[in-house]
């Protein structure tokens, strides 16, 4: 299975009458550790719009930042003007999780997508 494609894995799950992790059906590209540090803005935006997932995601990410003392997100995750973190060593700004949540929920909320919406939220096209 190590060399199988995603499609082959999901086909095996379906063949045995099982369903994949519901997070895949909600658009997650990775669920081994959730939320993934590689989550993209489209995924994050969809999850933060989900009233069941949003509080869990926020709490997990904020807790991880508290434990590590570092940002969960990469320095360029959101535009610079929305970042409140500052690294004195490098002289560069970075976003804290709350900056990202505010950006996604307040600023980016009304932005028109650059690309047309896909019909299926799942990156593996698992929607029925």
N, CA, C and O atoms as CSV, one atom per row, in Angstrom:
chain,resi,resn,atom,element,x,y,z
A,1,UNK,N,N,0.815,-1.200,0.000
A,1,UNK,CA,C,0.000,0.000,0.000
A,1,UNK,C,C,0.855,1.260,0.000
A,1,UNK,O,O,0.379,2.333,-0.368
A,2,UNK,N,N,2.097,1.138,0.405
A,2,UNK,CA,C,2.980,2.292,0.475
A,2,UNK,C,C,3.097,2.992,-0.879
A,2,UNK,O,O,3.248,4.212,-0.942
A,3,UNK,N,N,3.029,2.234,-1.933
A,3,UNK,CA,C,3.191,2.790,-3.284
A,3,UNK,C,C,1.853,3.003,-4.001
A,3,UNK,O,O,1.836,3.332,-5.187
A,4,UNK,N,N,0.748,2.821,-3.304
A,4,UNK,CA,C,-0.572,3.011,-3.912
A,4,UNK,C,C,-0.871,4.495,-4.090
A,4,UNK,O,O,-0.345,5.345,-3.371
A,5,UNK,N,N,-1.711,4.778,-5.049
A,5,UNK,CA,C,-2.201,6.149,-5.222
A,5,UNK,C,C,-3.325,6.378,-4.210
A,5,UNK,O,O,-3.849,5.432,-3.624
A,6,UNK,N,N,-3.682,7.637,-4.017
A,6,UNK,CA,C,-4.803,7.964,-3.129
A,6,UNK,C,C,-6.078,7.298,-3.628
A,6,UNK,O,O,-6.874,6.791,-2.839
A,7,UNK,N,N,-6.263,7.306,-4.945
A,7,UNK,CA,C,-7.468,6.703,-5.525
A,7,UNK,C,C,-7.561,5.215,-5.189
A,7,UNK,O,O,-8.641,4.718,-4.873
A,8,UNK,N,N,-6.436,4.504,-5.255
A,8,UNK,CA,C,-6.438,3.079,-4.930
A,8,UNK,C,C,-6.800,2.847,-3.465
A,8,UNK,O,O,-7.538,1.914,-3.146
A,9,UNK,N,N,-6.290,3.681,-2.589
A,9,UNK,CA,C,-6.602,3.542,-1.159
A,9,UNK,C,C,-8.088,3.760,-0.901
A,9,UNK,O,O,-8.726,2.974,-0.200
A,10,UNK,N,N,-8.638,4.842,-1.476
A,10,UNK,CA,C,-10.054,5.125,-1.260
A,10,UNK,C,C,-10.942,4.079,-1.931
A,10,UNK,O,O,-12.034,3.793,-1.440
A,11,UNK,N,N,-10.491,3.510,-3.036
A,11,UNK,CA,C,-11.259,2.451,-3.713
A,11,UNK,C,C,-11.331,1.209,-2.819
A,11,UNK,O,O,-12.374,0.558,-2.750
A,12,UNK,N,N,-10.246,0.882,-2.143
A,12,UNK,CA,C,-10.235,-0.262,-1.227
A,12,UNK,C,C,-11.190,-0.019,-0.062
A,12,UNK,O,O,-11.919,-0.924,0.342
A,13,UNK,N,N,-11.190,1.176,0.468
A,13,UNK,CA,C,-12.111,1.525,1.561
A,13,UNK,C,C,-13.551,1.333,1.104
A,13,UNK,O,O,-14.364,0.737,1.810
A,14,UNK,N,N,-13.856,1.847,-0.089
A,14,UNK,CA,C,-15.207,1.737,-0.647
A,14,UNK,C,C,-15.585,0.281,-0.912
A,14,UNK,O,O,-16.714,-0.134,-0.649
A,15,UNK,N,N,-14.640,-0.483,-1.430
A,15,UNK,CA,C,-14.880,-1.898,-1.755
A,15,UNK,C,C,-15.328,-2.682,-0.529
A,15,UNK,O,O,-16.134,-3.607,-0.635
A,16,UNK,N,N,-14.809,-2.311,0.620
A,16,UNK,CA,C,-15.142,-3.021,1.858
A,16,UNK,C,C,-16.291,-2.373,2.622
A,16,UNK,O,O,-16.509,-2.671,3.796
A,17,UNK,N,N,-17.033,-1.474,1.945
A,17,UNK,CA,C,-18.217,-0.885,2.543
A,17,UNK,C,C,-17.935,0.113,3.655
A,17,UNK,O,O,-18.802,0.397,4.481
A,18,UNK,N,N,-16.741,0.632,3.670
A,18,UNK,CA,C,-16.386,1.602,4.703
A,18,UNK,C,C,-16.381,2.999,4.106
A,18,UNK,O,O,-16.431,3.167,2.887
A,19,UNK,N,N,-16.322,3.996,4.975
A,19,UNK,CA,C,-16.244,5.382,4.537
A,19,UNK,C,C,-14.927,5.969,5.032
A,19,UNK,O,O,-14.445,5.603,6.103
A,20,UNK,N,N,-14.349,6.874,4.258
A,20,UNK,CA,C,-13.100,7.501,4.699
A,20,UNK,C,C,-13.351,8.449,5.866
A,20,UNK,O,O,-14.497,8.757,6.194
A,21,UNK,N,N,-12.292,8.896,6.473
A,21,UNK,CA,C,-12.380,9.880,7.539
A,21,UNK,C,C,-13.241,11.045,7.057
A,21,UNK,O,O,-12.994,11.568,5.971
A,22,UNK,N,N,-14.238,11.464,7.823
A,22,UNK,CA,C,-15.132,12.552,7.393
A,22,UNK,C,C,-14.399,13.848,7.054
A,22,UNK,O,O,-14.910,14.656,6.279
A,23,UNK,N,N,-13.229,14.056,7.611
A,23,UNK,CA,C,-12.486,15.279,7.302
A,23,UNK,C,C,-12.093,15.333,5.832
A,23,UNK,O,O,-12.015,16.417,5.254
A,24,UNK,N,N,-11.843,14.176,5.219
A,24,UNK,CA,C,-11.551,14.164,3.779
A,24,UNK,C,C,-12.764,14.672,2.997
A,24,UNK,O,O,-12.615,15.388,2.007
A,25,UNK,N,N,-13.956,14.301,3.445
A,25,UNK,CA,C,-15.178,14.712,2.763
A,25,UNK,C,C,-15.447,16.203,2.934
A,25,UNK,O,O,-16.194,16.798,2.158
A,26,UNK,N,N,-14.837,16.802,3.954
A,26,UNK,CA,C,-14.997,18.242,4.202
A,26,UNK,C,C,-13.913,19.064,3.515
A,26,UNK,O,O,-13.890,20.289,3.637
A,27,UNK,N,N,-13.021,18.402,2.798
A,27,UNK,CA,C,-12.018,19.143,2.049
A,27,UNK,C,C,-10.594,19.037,2.544
A,27,UNK,O,O,-9.699,19.652,1.965
A,28,UNK,N,N,-10.356,18.273,3.602
A,28,UNK,CA,C,-8.999,18.149,4.125
A,28,UNK,C,C,-8.126,17.358,3.159
A,28,UNK,O,O,-8.552,16.347,2.602
A,29,UNK,N,N,-6.917,17.828,2.973
A,29,UNK,CA,C,-5.969,17.123,2.125
A,29,UNK,C,C,-5.130,16.146,2.933
A,29,UNK,O,O,-4.590,15.181,2.392
A,30,UNK,N,N,-5.025,16.405,4.239
A,30,UNK,CA,C,-4.243,15.548,5.135
A,30,UNK,C,C,-4.972,15.481,6.466
A,30,UNK,O,O,-5.460,16.499,6.957
A,31,UNK,N,N,-5.052,14.296,7.055
A,31,UNK,CA,C,-5.710,14.191,8.351
A,31,UNK,C,C,-4.917,13.377,9.363
A,31,UNK,O,O,-5.413,13.114,10.459
A,32,UNK,N,N,-3.714,12.977,9.027
A,32,UNK,CA,C,-2.901,12.206,9.972
A,32,UNK,C,C,-2.702,12.947,11.277
A,32,UNK,O,O,-2.850,12.375,12.356
A,33,UNK,N,N,-2.372,14.205,11.175
A,33,UNK,CA,C,-2.340,15.089,12.339
A,33,UNK,C,C,-3.199,16.281,11.949
A,33,UNK,O,O,-2.930,16.955,10.954
A,34,UNK,N,N,-4.200,16.526,12.715
A,34,UNK,CA,C,-5.165,17.546,12.323
A,34,UNK,C,C,-5.301,18.591,13.399
A,34,UNK,O,O,-5.489,18.226,14.559
A,35,UNK,N,N,-5.218,19.837,13.095
A,35,UNK,CA,C,-5.007,20.377,11.759
A,35,UNK,C,C,-3.549,20.273,11.342
A,35,UNK,O,O,-2.641,20.368,12.169
A,36,UNK,N,N,-3.345,20.079,10.072
A,36,UNK,CA,C,-2.003,19.920,9.517
A,36,UNK,C,C,-1.308,21.276,9.415
A,36,UNK,O,O,-1.951,22.274,9.088
A,37,UNK,N,N,-0.019,21.325,9.687
A,37,UNK,CA,C,0.731,22.579,9.561
A,37,UNK,C,C,0.810,23.033,8.108
A,37,UNK,O,O,1.163,24.182,7.843
A,38,UNK,N,N,0.491,22.165,7.175
A,38,UNK,CA,C,0.510,22.519,5.758
A,38,UNK,C,C,-0.879,22.877,5.228
A,38,UNK,O,O,-1.076,22.944,4.015
A,39,UNK,N,N,-1.837,23.106,6.118
A,39,UNK,CA,C,-3.196,23.438,5.687
A,39,UNK,C,C,-3.168,24.721,4.846
A,39,UNK,O,O,-2.505,25.694,5.203
A,40,UNK,N,N,-3.893,24.706,3.731
A,40,UNK,CA,C,-3.912,25.901,2.893
A,40,UNK,C,C,-5.088,26.797,3.298
A,40,UNK,O,O,-5.974,26.376,4.042
A,41,UNK,N,N,-5.081,28.019,2.803
A,41,UNK,CA,C,-6.122,28.978,3.192
A,41,UNK,C,C,-7.520,28.514,2.804
A,41,UNK,O,O,-8.474,28.746,3.546
A,42,UNK,N,N,-7.652,27.863,1.653
A,42,UNK,CA,C,-8.969,27.381,1.221
A,42,UNK,C,C,-9.522,26.351,2.214
A,42,UNK,O,O,-10.692,26.410,2.594
A,43,UNK,N,N,-8.672,25.411,2.626
A,43,UNK,CA,C,-9.100,24.411,3.606
A,43,UNK,C,C,-9.442,25.074,4.940
A,43,UNK,O,O,-10.489,24.807,5.530
A,44,UNK,N,N,-8.548,25.934,5.399
A,44,UNK,CA,C,-8.767,26.589,6.685
A,44,UNK,C,C,-10.057,27.397,6.669
A,44,UNK,O,O,-10.829,27.360,7.627
A,45,UNK,N,N,-10.289,28.117,5.597
A,45,UNK,CA,C,-11.503,28.922,5.476
A,45,UNK,C,C,-12.745,28.036,5.564
A,45,UNK,O,O,-13.711,28.388,6.240
A,46,UNK,N,N,-12.724,26.906,4.894
A,46,UNK,CA,C,-13.867,25.979,4.930
A,46,UNK,C,C,-14.073,25.420,6.332
A,46,UNK,O,O,-15.210,25.316,6.792
A,47,UNK,N,N,-13.004,25.062,7.010
A,47,UNK,CA,C,-13.127,24.498,8.353
A,47,UNK,C,C,-13.580,25.534,9.373
A,47,UNK,O,O,-14.345,25.215,10.283
A,48,UNK,N,N,-13.113,26.769,9.229
A,48,UNK,CA,C,-13.522,27.817,10.162
A,48,UNK,C,C,-14.980,28.226,9.937
A,48,UNK,O,O,-15.602,28.809,10.825
A,49,UNK,N,N,-15.522,27.928,8.767
A,49,UNK,CA,C,-16.931,28.202,8.497
A,49,UNK,C,C,-17.829,27.102,9.056
A,49,UNK,O,O,-19.048,27.262,9.107
A,50,UNK,N,N,-17.236,25.994,9.472
A,50,UNK,CA,C,-17.992,24.868,10.023
A,50,UNK,C,C,-18.129,25.061,11.535
A,50,UNK,O,O,-17.126,25.022,12.246
A,51,UNK,N,N,-19.358,25.271,12.044
A,51,UNK,CA,C,-19.532,25.563,13.468
A,51,UNK,C,C,-19.074,24.442,14.408
A,51,UNK,O,O,-18.786,24.696,15.578
A,52,UNK,N,N,-19.007,23.218,13.908
A,52,UNK,CA,C,-18.538,22.113,14.758
A,52,UNK,C,C,-17.015,22.048,14.792
A,52,UNK,O,O,-16.428,21.771,15.838
A,53,UNK,N,N,-16.376,22.301,13.659
A,53,UNK,CA,C,-14.919,22.188,13.579
A,53,UNK,C,C,-14.169,23.437,14.025
A,53,UNK,O,O,-13.087,23.329,14.602
A,54,UNK,N,N,-14.718,24.609,13.772
A,54,UNK,CA,C,-14.001,25.859,14.042
A,54,UNK,C,C,-13.476,25.963,15.470
A,54,UNK,O,O,-12.300,26.276,15.653
A,55,UNK,N,N,-14.296,25.715,16.490
A,55,UNK,CA,C,-13.770,25.843,17.856
A,55,UNK,C,C,-12.654,24.850,18.162
A,55,UNK,O,O,-11.715,25.176,18.888
A,56,UNK,N,N,-12.751,23.645,17.616
A,56,UNK,CA,C,-11.724,22.628,17.848
A,56,UNK,C,C,-10.410,23.014,17.184
A,56,UNK,O,O,-9.344,22.913,17.791
A,57,UNK,N,N,-10.493,23.452,15.945
A,57,UNK,CA,C,-9.290,23.845,15.208
A,57,UNK,C,C,-8.612,25.019,15.896
A,57,UNK,O,O,-7.401,25.011,16.117
A,58,UNK,N,N,-9.403,26.021,16.230
A,58,UNK,CA,C,-8.830,27.198,16.886
A,58,UNK,C,C,-8.155,26.817,18.206
A,58,UNK,O,O,-7.026,27.228,18.474
A,59,UNK,N,N,-8.847,26.039,19.019
A,59,UNK,CA,C,-8.295,25.653,20.320
A,59,UNK,C,C,-7.003,24.860,20.154
A,59,UNK,O,O,-6.033,25.100,20.872
A,60,UNK,N,N,-6.984,23.914,19.209
A,60,UNK,CA,C,-5.784,23.098,18.990
A,60,UNK,C,C,-4.600,23.936,18.538
A,60,UNK,O,O,-3.490,23.780,19.046
A,61,UNK,N,N,-4.837,24.818,17.591
A,61,UNK,CA,C,-3.748,25.634,17.056
A,61,UNK,C,C,-3.241,26.620,18.108
A,61,UNK,O,O,-2.032,26.798,18.261
A,62,UNK,N,N,-4.158,27.260,18.830
A,62,UNK,CA,C,-3.739,28.203,19.872
A,62,UNK,C,C,-2.965,27.495,20.982
A,62,UNK,O,O,-1.999,28.041,21.514
A,63,UNK,N,N,-3.391,26.285,21.328
A,63,UNK,CA,C,-2.675,25.511,22.347
A,63,UNK,C,C,-1.272,25.130,21.863
A,63,UNK,O,O,-0.310,25.205,22.626
A,64,UNK,N,N,-1.160,24.727,20.609
A,64,UNK,CA,C,0.158,24.384,20.068
A,64,UNK,C,C,1.093,25.594,20.087
A,64,UNK,O,O,2.276,25.464,20.401
A,65,UNK,N,N,0.568,26.754,19.754
A,65,UNK,CA,C,1.394,27.964,19.801
A,65,UNK,C,C,1.846,28.271,21.228
A,65,UNK,O,O,2.988,28.672,21.451
A,66,UNK,N,N,0.949,28.081,22.185
A,66,UNK,CA,C,1.306,28.310,23.592
A,66,UNK,C,C,2.413,27.373,24.037
A,66,UNK,O,O,3.368,27.793,24.692
A,67,UNK,N,N,2.283,26.107,23.680
A,67,UNK,CA,C,3.267,25.092,24.083
A,67,UNK,C,C,4.627,25.370,23.444
A,67,UNK,O,O,5.660,25.307,24.110
A,68,UNK,N,N,4.614,25.678,22.151
A,68,UNK,CA,C,5.867,25.850,21.403
A,68,UNK,C,C,6.451,27.254,21.489
A,68,UNK,O,O,7.655,27.443,21.315
A,69,UNK,N,N,5.605,28.228,21.755
A,69,UNK,CA,C,6.075,29.611,21.751
A,69,UNK,C,C,6.415,30.123,20.363
A,69,UNK,O,O,7.153,31.094,20.203
A,70,UNK,N,N,5.862,29.452,19.364
A,70,UNK,CA,C,6.110,29.826,17.961
A,70,UNK,C,C,4.780,29.806,17.217
A,70,UNK,O,O,3.798,29.224,17.677
A,71,UNK,N,N,4.776,30.455,16.061
A,71,UNK,CA,C,3.575,30.490,15.240
A,71,UNK,C,C,3.330,29.129,14.580
A,71,UNK,O,O,4.268,28.439,14.182
A,72,UNK,N,N,2.081,28.769,14.476
A,72,UNK,CA,C,1.687,27.537,13.796
A,72,UNK,C,C,1.849,27.695,12.286
A,72,UNK,O,O,2.089,26.718,11.576
A,73,UNK,N,N,1.717,28.931,11.800
A,73,UNK,CA,C,1.701,29.201,10.369
A,73,UNK,C,C,3.037,29.744,9.877
A,73,UNK,O,O,3.779,30.377,10.628
A,74,UNK,N,N,3.332,29.489,8.610
A,74,UNK,CA,C,4.571,30.001,8.007
A,74,UNK,C,C,4.509,31.530,7.932
A,74,UNK,O,O,3.418,32.102,7.908
A,75,UNK,N,N,5.653,32.189,7.895
A,75,UNK,CA,C,5.691,33.653,7.931
A,75,UNK,C,C,4.880,34.361,6.849
A,75,UNK,O,O,4.350,35.445,7.092
A,76,UNK,N,N,4.774,33.772,5.666
A,76,UNK,CA,C,4.076,34.447,4.570
A,76,UNK,C,C,2.652,33.921,4.348
A,76,UNK,O,O,2.082,34.114,3.274
A,77,UNK,N,N,2.087,33.269,5.345
A,77,UNK,CA,C,0.769,32.639,5.195
A,77,UNK,C,C,-0.322,33.645,4.836
A,77,UNK,O,O,-1.204,33.344,4.031
A,78,UNK,N,N,-0.266,34.826,5.425
A,78,UNK,CA,C,-1.222,35.891,5.114
A,78,UNK,C,C,-0.429,37.146,4.749
A,78,UNK,O,O,0.764,37.223,5.044
A,79,UNK,N,N,-1.071,38.130,4.113
A,79,UNK,CA,C,-0.345,39.351,3.754
A,79,UNK,C,C,0.293,40.028,4.981
A,79,UNK,O,O,-0.234,39.967,6.091
A,80,UNK,N,N,1.421,40.662,4.745
A,80,UNK,CA,C,2.221,41.251,5.827
A,80,UNK,C,C,1.431,42.236,6.693
A,80,UNK,O,O,1.615,42.266,7.910
A,81,UNK,N,N,0.576,43.022,6.098
A,81,UNK,CA,C,-0.126,44.046,6.867
A,81,UNK,C,C,-1.079,43.469,7.913
A,81,UNK,O,O,-1.569,44.202,8.771
A,82,UNK,N,N,-1.345,42.156,7.849
A,82,UNK,CA,C,-2.233,41.522,8.816
A,82,UNK,C,C,-1.476,40.725,9.885
A,82,UNK,O,O,-2.098,40.111,10.752
A,83,UNK,N,N,-0.167,40.731,9.830
A,83,UNK,CA,C,0.660,39.974,10.778
A,83,UNK,C,C,1.041,40.857,11.966
A,83,UNK,O,O,1.443,42.006,11.784
A,84,UNK,N,N,0.914,40.323,13.176
A,84,UNK,CA,C,1.298,41.097,14.362
A,84,UNK,C,C,2.572,40.569,15.014
A,84,UNK,O,O,3.145,41.238,15.874
A,85,UNK,N,N,3.019,39.389,14.621
A,85,UNK,CA,C,4.252,38.850,15.183
A,85,UNK,C,C,5.465,39.483,14.528
A,85,UNK,O,O,5.429,39.853,13.354
A,86,UNK,N,N,6.545,39.606,15.300
A,86,UNK,CA,C,7.772,40.178,14.757
A,86,UNK,C,C,8.971,39.436,15.336
A,86,UNK,O,O,9.099,39.294,16.553
A,87,UNK,N,N,9.843,38.967,14.455
A,87,UNK,CA,C,11.059,38.275,14.868
A,87,UNK,C,C,12.206,39.270,14.848
A,87,UNK,O,O,12.651,39.692,13.781
A,88,UNK,N,N,12.686,39.647,16.033
A,88,UNK,CA,C,13.746,40.656,16.134
A,88,UNK,C,C,15.051,40.177,15.507
A,88,UNK,O,O,15.833,40.987,15.010
A,89,UNK,N,N,15.287,38.883,15.526
A,89,UNK,CA,C,16.529,38.346,14.962
A,89,UNK,C,C,16.585,38.545,13.450
A,89,UNK,O,O,17.587,39.018,12.915
A,90,UNK,N,N,15.505,38.181,12.771
A,90,UNK,CA,C,15.481,38.304,11.304
A,90,UNK,C,C,14.955,39.657,10.844
A,90,UNK,O,O,15.189,40.071,9.709
A,91,UNK,N,N,14.241,40.344,11.739
A,91,UNK,CA,C,13.638,41.614,11.353
A,91,UNK,C,C,12.406,41.458,10.492
A,91,UNK,O,O,12.004,42.400,9.809
A,92,UNK,N,N,11.795,40.276,10.512
A,92,UNK,CA,C,10.638,40.005,9.664
A,92,UNK,C,C,9.383,39.750,10.501
A,92,UNK,O,O,9.453,39.316,11.651
A,93,UNK,N,N,8.250,40.031,9.891
A,93,UNK,CA,C,6.973,39.791,10.562
A,93,UNK,C,C,6.504,38.366,10.288
A,93,UNK,O,O,6.943,37.713,9.341
A,94,UNK,N,N,5.605,37.911,11.141
A,94,UNK,CA,C,4.984,36.604,10.955
A,94,UNK,C,C,3.584,36.656,11.565
A,94,UNK,O,O,3.312,37.511,12.407
A,95,UNK,N,N,2.696,35.755,11.153
A,95,UNK,CA,C,1.349,35.768,11.719
A,95,UNK,C,C,1.209,34.815,12.906
A,95,UNK,O,O,1.658,33.670,12.859
A,96,UNK,N,N,0.589,35.303,13.951
A,96,UNK,CA,C,0.143,34.402,15.009
A,96,UNK,C,C,-1.161,33.783,14.529
A,96,UNK,O,O,-1.773,34.282,13.585
A,97,UNK,N,N,-1.585,32.719,15.158
A,97,UNK,CA,C,-2.819,32.040,14.757
A,97,UNK,C,C,-4.006,32.998,14.767
A,97,UNK,O,O,-4.830,32.975,13.853
A,98,UNK,N,N,-4.097,33.834,15.789
A,98,UNK,CA,C,-5.234,34.748,15.860
A,98,UNK,C,C,-5.241,35.717,14.680
A,98,UNK,O,O,-6.306,36.102,14.197
A,99,UNK,N,N,-4.056,36.112,14.216
A,99,UNK,CA,C,-3.972,36.962,13.016
A,99,UNK,C,C,-4.591,36.242,11.819
A,99,UNK,O,O,-5.345,36.833,11.046
A,100,UNK,N,N,-4.264,34.973,11.680
A,100,UNK,CA,C,-4.774,34.179,10.555
A,100,UNK,C,C,-6.283,34.002,10.671
A,100,UNK,O,O,-7.007,34.147,9.686
A,101,UNK,N,N,-6.761,33.686,11.888
A,101,UNK,CA,C,-8.206,33.518,12.070
A,101,UNK,C,C,-8.938,34.810,11.729
A,101,UNK,O,O,-9.955,34.787,11.036
A,102,UNK,N,N,-8.422,35.936,12.216
A,102,UNK,CA,C,-9.047,37.231,11.923
A,102,UNK,C,C,-9.043,37.511,10.430
A,102,UNK,O,O,-10.037,37.985,9.878
A,103,UNK,N,N,-7.935,37.221,9.782
A,103,UNK,CA,C,-7.825,37.453,8.343
A,103,UNK,C,C,-8.849,36.608,7.575
A,103,UNK,O,O,-9.559,37.116,6.707
A,104,UNK,N,N,-8.913,35.334,7.899
A,104,UNK,CA,C,-9.814,34.418,7.184
A,104,UNK,C,C,-11.276,34.759,7.453
A,104,UNK,O,O,-12.097,34.735,6.537
A,105,UNK,N,N,-11.603,35.076,8.703
A,105,UNK,CA,C,-13.007,35.291,9.067
A,105,UNK,C,C,-13.508,36.705,8.803
A,105,UNK,O,O,-14.701,36.902,8.570
A,106,UNK,N,N,-12.616,37.689,8.835
A,106,UNK,CA,C,-13.075,39.075,8.695
A,106,UNK,C,C,-12.643,39.726,7.388
A,106,UNK,O,O,-13.451,40.358,6.708
A,107,UNK,N,N,-11.380,39.573,7.040
A,107,UNK,CA,C,-10.853,40.261,5.864
A,107,UNK,C,C,-11.112,39.463,4.593
A,107,UNK,O,O,-11.689,39.981,3.637
A,108,UNK,N,N,-10.688,38.209,4.584
A,108,UNK,CA,C,-10.786,37.379,3.385
A,108,UNK,C,C,-12.197,36.846,3.166
A,108,UNK,O,O,-12.490,36.286,2.110
A,109,UNK,N,N,-13.051,37.011,4.131
A,109,UNK,CA,C,-14.397,36.441,4.088
A,109,UNK,C,C,-15.185,36.867,2.860
A,109,UNK,O,O,-15.882,36.052,2.256
A,110,UNK,N,N,-15.082,38.116,2.491
A,110,UNK,CA,C,-15.878,38.636,1.380
A,110,UNK,C,C,-15.124,38.709,0.062
A,110,UNK,O,O,-15.644,39.233,-0.923
A,111,UNK,N,N,-13.908,38.189,0.038
A,111,UNK,CA,C,-13.123,38.236,-1.196
A,111,UNK,C,C,-13.698,37.270,-2.223
A,111,UNK,O,O,-14.135,36.172,-1.879
A,112,UNK,N,N,-13.693,37.678,-3.456
A,112,UNK,CA,C,-14.122,36.785,-4.520
A,112,UNK,C,C,-12.997,35.803,-4.824
A,112,UNK,O,O,-11.835,36.205,-4.867
A,113,UNK,N,N,-13.310,34.534,-5.035
A,113,UNK,CA,C,-12.257,33.576,-5.353
A,113,UNK,C,C,-11.637,33.870,-6.719
A,113,UNK,O,O,-12.332,34.282,-7.648
A,114,UNK,N,N,-10.342,33.659,-6.832
A,114,UNK,CA,C,-9.670,33.865,-8.113
A,114,UNK,C,C,-10.011,32.770,-9.103
A,114,UNK,O,O,-10.057,33.005,-10.310
A,115,UNK,N,N,-10.248,31.585,-8.597
A,115,UNK,CA,C,-10.590,30.450,-9.448
A,115,UNK,C,C,-12.017,30.028,-9.159
A,115,UNK,O,O,-12.502,30.243,-8.048
A,116,UNK,N,N,-12.701,29.438,-10.121
A,116,UNK,CA,C,-14.074,29.000,-9.864
A,116,UNK,C,C,-14.109,27.934,-8.772
A,116,UNK,O,O,-13.180,27.140,-8.624
A,117,UNK,N,N,-15.195,27.937,-8.016
A,117,UNK,CA,C,-15.358,26.949,-6.957
A,117,UNK,C,C,-15.426,25.550,-7.566
A,117,UNK,O,O,-16.019,25.344,-8.625
A,118,UNK,N,N,-14.813,24.608,-6.880
A,118,UNK,CA,C,-14.910,23.224,-7.329
A,118,UNK,C,C,-16.233,22.655,-6.853
A,118,UNK,O,O,-16.781,23.109,-5.849
A,119,UNK,N,N,-16.742,21.678,-7.557
A,119,UNK,CA,C,-18.027,21.099,-7.172
A,119,UNK,C,C,-17.884,20.201,-5.953
A,119,UNK,O,O,-18.853,20.002,-5.220
A,120,UNK,N,N,-16.715,19.667,-5.727
A,120,UNK,CA,C,-16.476,18.784,-4.592
A,120,UNK,C,C,-15.414,19.411,-3.701
A,120,UNK,O,O,-14.352,19.804,-4.182
A,121,UNK,N,N,-15.694,19.503,-2.415
A,121,UNK,CA,C,-14.737,20.102,-1.482
A,121,UNK,C,C,-13.547,19.178,-1.245
A,121,UNK,O,O,-12.453,19.652,-0.940
A,122,UNK,N,N,-13.741,17.881,-1.378
A,122,UNK,CA,C,-12.685,16.928,-1.089
A,122,UNK,C,C,-11.585,17.020,-2.142
A,122,UNK,O,O,-11.863,17.012,-3.341
A,123,UNK,N,N,-10.344,17.108,-1.691
A,123,UNK,CA,C,-9.237,17.126,-2.641
A,123,UNK,C,C,-9.113,15.790,-3.365
A,123,UNK,O,O,-8.432,15.690,-4.386
A,124,UNK,N,N,-9.774,14.768,-2.832
A,124,UNK,CA,C,-9.758,13.447,-3.459
A,124,UNK,C,C,-11.052,13.161,-4.221
A,124,UNK,O,O,-11.278,12.030,-4.653
A,125,UNK,N,N,-11.920,14.194,-4.391
A,125,UNK,CA,C,-13.202,14.045,-5.087
A,125,UNK,C,C,-14.042,12.912,-4.514
A,125,UNK,O,O,-14.523,12.046,-5.245
A,126,UNK,N,N,-14.211,12.932,-3.193
A,126,UNK,CA,C,-14.975,11.892,-2.527
A,126,UNK,C,C,-16.431,12.283,-2.264
A,126,UNK,O,O,-17.217,11.463,-1.789
A,127,UNK,N,N,-16.788,13.526,-2.569
A,127,UNK,CA,C,-18.150,13.967,-2.294
A,127,UNK,C,C,-19.136,13.163,-3.137
A,127,UNK,O,O,-18.851,12.758,-4.264
A,128,UNK,N,N,-20.278,12.956,-2.554
A,128,UNK,CA,C,-21.300,12.182,-3.272
A,128,UNK,C,C,-22.302,13.106,-3.911
A,128,UNK,O,O,-23.240,12.645,-4.561
